[in-house]
Amino acid sequence: MRVSPPRRLEDLLAVLMTVGVALGILVSSHMPARSYSLEARQRAAVAADVISGSSRGTQGLVGSLYLAPLPTVLVIFLGLLPFVPATPALGAVVAAGATVFLALYVHRSWRAHGVPLALRFPAMLCVLLLPPVVLSIQAGQTVMVLVTLAVCGAGAIVSWLQSPSLRHLSLAAIFLGAAVIARYQGIVFVAGAAVIVTAAVLVQRRGLRACEGTIITFLLPTAYVILLWIGGNWLILGSPLFFLKAAWGPPPFGADLRSLVEFDCPWLLLGVLGLFTLSVPLGAVLARAGGRGLPQKVAAGVAVLTLVGVARLGAIPTGLRTSSADPVQVVKLLDATHPNGTFIVTGYAGYEFVAAAGADPEHRWVHVMRLEPSGIGKVLDDYPGREVFLLVNAAQTRERWDEVGLRWETAGSRIPERFLFARQVGDWTVFEVLRSQG
């Protein structure tokens, strides 16, 4: 379909405005000091490892339930550009890009339903300037990637319900399939959309074959991306479901499905922006019942005023849950008490400890993404004549579940005899690795 010159000008102005506002948010100095979230720091570290060709990076890319791969892949693509270092700032750029996409989606969707420019531009500004959105961008969190994919996917489902077409269904499938590898909670939206699609086909009495074909078409992109994730775990980590290890553990995550679904997911923000974006398509449904376009405009005006009214929604957390002990303090304490020690840290938390150690010419802090206790002998051989210690997070935190390869529950749960409990520093249990005699 050809776009008229006025619409092209509107699109150009919308792009310039949203990109300009996003850039303003990125360089904003309202924060006392630039403080990136733990997620942004860890994704940047994984991206840097992937770009450098480190096996630790490829393991980290696919091995975590909480750091799903899609946002990290986007950070990697940005880090591959010339003169662009893989830093936490790239997480902020990804978050800003996702927010711009959502704002432009509001612009195009509302225009398709007859909403005038005077309401569409304020609507885009409302999306960009909502306080939790601004804070998530500045912190480099990727929650807006999930929000954008989920909201756009829901919008495509609404469009498909209004005028069933393979295009709308395919767009919904692509958006929601990508949401699964943006954050694992995206599977909730896929499941809900699958129920809606099935019910709609059955209500239309299009037959069982049509129902099967529609559901298969809708679920195919989701199945594809999940299989890619499973295949990556199988090829790289040796277990097809390695990233689900958190779901197999004890509470609060493993035995509690509700905790897994709620964990660090911006459900309130998703609901607010979802209702905001879909208010106009719902107004179009009312227009079919007897109006002449007025319900869409009324819905748009009410939506803008409502979003302005909830602008004090509050800040979403600026980082994923961390352990109670600051890595910087743990590093200082252990360096001082064990001057001849080499310390092994595993999983994604290892990035924080290595960064806290700073310049470490003697490589006293060793970060291994996947470490099987039975294979620790190689580390001992690499550091002859030194005391070797292993740090294990014993608390119910995200770092504990992302310790790759370790299977210890607590300090006293059948630890191999060669690992001697040395001390407890906050949530971190320190074991000394005993060398075999002779």
N, C-alpha and C positions, 0 to 999 in steps of 0.2 A: 504494500500500500504506500502510495506517494505521500510525503509529508509536505504540507503547504508551507510557504515562506514564513508566515507568522508563527507557525508552530516550530519551525526550525530555529527562529530567533528566540522563542520561549525556551526551547531546549538548551540553546547555547547560554542564555542568561542563567538558567537553572544550574547548569554545570559550573559556570564561573562562580556563582554565588555559593554553592555548596562546597566546592573545592576551596574557595577563599576562606570560608568560615572554618573548615576543617584545618587548614593551614594555620589559621589564627589560634585554634585550640592547641595544635601541636607545639607552637612556639610561645604559648601563653606563659607569662611569668607570675601568674596569680599564686602559684604554689610557692611556699617558702624555699623549698629546694626540690630539685628534680628527684622524684622517688618512684622507681619502677617496681612493679609487683614481682613477687617471686616467680610467677608464671612467665612473665616477660623475660626475666633473667635466665631462667632455665631453658626456655625455648630458644633464646639467642645462643646459649652455650651449645645446645644440641645442634643448631644450625651451623655454627662455626665448626663443630667436629665433622658434620656431614660434608661441608664444603672442603675441609682439609683432607677428607678421605679416611678419617678415623673410624675404626669398627665400633668404637664406643658411641659415635654419633648415629650410625645406622641402627644400632640396638636401641638407643634412646628414642629414635624417631617413631618406632612402632610398638615399643614395649610397655607403654603406660596406658592404663584405663583413664587416668585423669588428665594426661597431656595427649589428647587425641591428635592424630598426625596432620590434619589439614592446615590448621593455623601455622604449624611449624614449617610445612612445605611452602606456604606463602612467604614466610620469613626467609627461607632458603633461597627462593627465587629472587627476592630483593637483594639478598646478600651476594648473589652471583653477578650483580651489576658492577661495572668498573667503579672503583674508588668508593664503594659502599661497604663499610665494615659490618659484620654481623653483631650488632649490639642490641640491647633491649629497646632502643628507640624504634627498631623495625617493627616490634610488636605494636607500638603506638601507631605507626603508619598503617599497618594492616587493620587495626581497629577503626582508624579514621576512614580508610577506604570502604570498609563494610558499612559504616554509618552513612557515608555519601551515597552509596548504592541504595540503601534503604530510603533515604530522602528523595532521591530521584525516582524511585519506584512509586512513592507516594504521589509525586508530581505527575507521572505518566498515568497512573491508575485513576487518580481523581479527575484528570483532564478527560479521560475516556468516558467518564460519567457526567460530564458537563459542569464540573466545578470551575468557577472563574479563577483567573490568575490572582486576583486580589486575595483569595483564600488559600490558593496552593502555595504561594511563596511563604506566607507566614507558617503554613503547616510544615514546610521543609525546615524552616528555622527552629520550630518547636522540637522537631526530631533531633536536630544537631545540638541544640543548646539545653536539652534536658539535663539537669545536674548529674544524675548517675551516668549518663552517656559521656558527658565531658570528662568526668573523673576516670571512667574506664579507659578512655582514649589516652589521657595524660599518664595513667599508670601502665599503659601498654598491655592491658588485659584484652583477651580476645572474646569476651562475652558477646560483643556486638556481631561477631561472625555468626554465632549461633542464632542470635536474635534476628538478624537480617535474613538468614536462610529459612528460619522457621516461619517468620512473618510473610515473606514472599511466597513460600510454599503454601501457606494457608490461603493467601490471596489467590493463588492459581487454582486451588481447590474450589474456592467460592466462584471464580470465573467459570470453571468447568461445570459447576452445578447450574449456573445461569444459562450457559449455552454449551452443552457437551461437545467437546472437540478434542481430538488427539493432541493438539498443540498445547492446550491448557493442562491436560493430564500429564503430558511429558514434562512440561516445565515444573509442575508440582513434584513429580517424581525426582527430577534432577535436584531441585532445591532441598527437598527433605532427605534425599539420599546423601547429599553432601553434608547436611546437618549432623548426620550420624558420626562422621569422622571429624566434625568440628568439635563436638562434645558428645559424649556417649549418650546423654539424655535425649539426643535427637531421635532415638528409637521410639520414644514416647509419642512424638508427633507423627512418625511414620505409622505406628500402630493405630493411633486415632484417625488419621486420614484414611487408612485402609478400611476401617469400619465404616466411615462415611461414604467412601466410594462404593463399597459392597452394598450398603443400604440403598444408595441412590439407584444403582443398577437394578436391584430387586424391585424397588418401587416402580421403576419404569417398565417392569415386566419384559425385559429384553431377553430373557431366557438364561438358562444355566451356562451355556457355552459363551454367551456374551459376557456374563459375569466373570467367568474364569479368565477369559482373554483380557478383560479390563484390569483385573487385579494383577495378573501376570505382568502386563505392560507397566502398571504403576510400581510394582515392587522390584522390577528388574534392575533399575539403577541402584537402589539400596542394596540389593543382594550383591551387585557387582563391587561396590565400594567396600562392603563388609568382607567379601571374599579376598579383596586385595589386602586388607588389613590382616586377615587370618593368614594369607599366603606369606606376607612379610614376616609375621611372627614365626611361621613354620621354617622359612628359609634362613632367617637371621638368628633366631633364638632357639630353634629346635623344637618348639612346641606351638601348634597352631592356635591355641587359646592362651598363650602366655600373658597377653595383656589383660585377661580376666582374672588374674591371680588374686586381685583385691576382693573379688566376689566370692572366693572360696574360703577366705579367712574367717576368724571369729568376729563378733561384734566390735565396734559399732557398724562396720560396713558389710562384712561378708554375710552375716546371718540376718541382716536387716535390710530388706529391699527398699524400704522407705528412705533410709539414710543414703543408699546408693543413688536414688532418684533425685533427692533434694541436695546432695552434696555440692556446694559452691555453684549452684545453678541459679541464674537471675529470673526466677519464675515471675516475680512481681513485675519486673521490667518487661518481660516477655508479654505478660498479659496486658499491660498498659499500652505498649506500642502496637500490639496485635489488634486490640480493640480500636485504637486510634486509626490505624491504617485501613481496617475493614469497615469502619463506620459508613463510609460513602457507598461501597458496594451493597451494604445492607440497606442504605437509603434508597438505592436503585430498586431493591426488591419491593420496598414500600411504594415506590413510584409506579410500579407495575399494577399495584392494587387500586390505583385511582388518581395518583398525582400527575403532574406534568413537569417533573424535574425539580420541583420545589423540595421534596424530601432529601435529595442529594445535597443541595446547597445548605439546607437546614442542618443536615447531619454533619457536613463539613464544618460549618460554623460552630456547632455545639462541640464537635471533637476538638477543634483548636482551642476554644475557651476552656474545655475540660482539661486538656493537657497543660495549658498555662496554669490552671488551678492546682494541678498536682505536681507542679514544678518543684515543690518542696518534698518530693517523694523520699529524698534522702540518698546518701551515697552507698553504693554497693561496696563490698570489701575491696580494698586495693591490693589484696594478695591472697593466694591460697593459704590454707592452714599450715602452720609451721610448728616445729618443736619449740618447747619452752626455753631451750638453751640457745643462745646466740652463737653461731659458728665462730665468730671472731673471738669471743671469750673462751670457747672450748679450745680453739687453736692455740691461743696464748697460754692457757693453763697447761695443756699437754706438752707444748714445746718447752715450757719452763721446768716441768716435773720430770720429763724424760728426754734429756738433751741428746741421748744416743738412740732415740726411737725413730722408727718409720711407721707412719700411720696409714692404714688402708681404709678408704671410705668407698661405699658402693652406691649405685643408683643415682637418681637425679640430685639428691642432697649433696652428693660429692662435689658438684660444681660449686656449691656455696663454700665448702671447706677449702677447696683449692684456691678459690678467689680470695678467701680470708687469709690464707697463708702467704699470698702475695709472691714476691720474688723468692723462689725456693731452689737455689742452685744445687742443693744436695738431694732434691726430690724426696724430702722427708714425708710429704703428703702425696699418697698415690691414689688416684681415682680410677676405679675399675667399674664399668657399668654392670657387667655380669660376672659374678664371682661365685663359683661353687666351692664350698668349704673343702671338698676333696682335692681341689686343684690349687690350693694355696701354696703348695710346695714350690712352684715356680717363682712366686714372689719371694719366698725365703732365699732361694738360690740367687736372686737378683740383688739381695742386700745382705751379703755375708758379714758376720761380725756385728750386726746391729740387732737391737731389740725391735721386734715387729709386733704392732698392735692393730687390732681390728675394731672399728666402731660400728655398733649395731643400734638402731633406734628401737627402744623397747616400748614406746608410747603408742597410743592409738591415734596416729597422725598419718597424713598422706605420705610423708617421707618413709614411714615404716613399710607401707605396702609397695612403694616403688623401689625398695632395696632389691635389686635384681639377683636372683639366685639363692638368697638366704632363706632358711626355713625355720629359724628359731623363734619361738613364741615369747619366752621370757628368759631372764638370766639363768634360770635353773631347769630348763626343759631339754634334757638329754643333749647337752652340748658335748661335742667330741672332746675326748680327754686332752687333746693337744691344745685346746683353747682354755686358758686360765683367766678367770674373772679378775680384773685389775682394779677397776673403780667405776663409779657412776658419776657422770657429769650431766646434770639436767636429765633430759630424756635419753641421753646417749650412754649405752653400756660399752665399756672399754675392755676388750679381751687381749691378753698377751698370747701370742702364738708361740708355743714351745717347740724348739727344734729337737729332732730326734737325736739321741746320743749315738756317737760313733758314726 
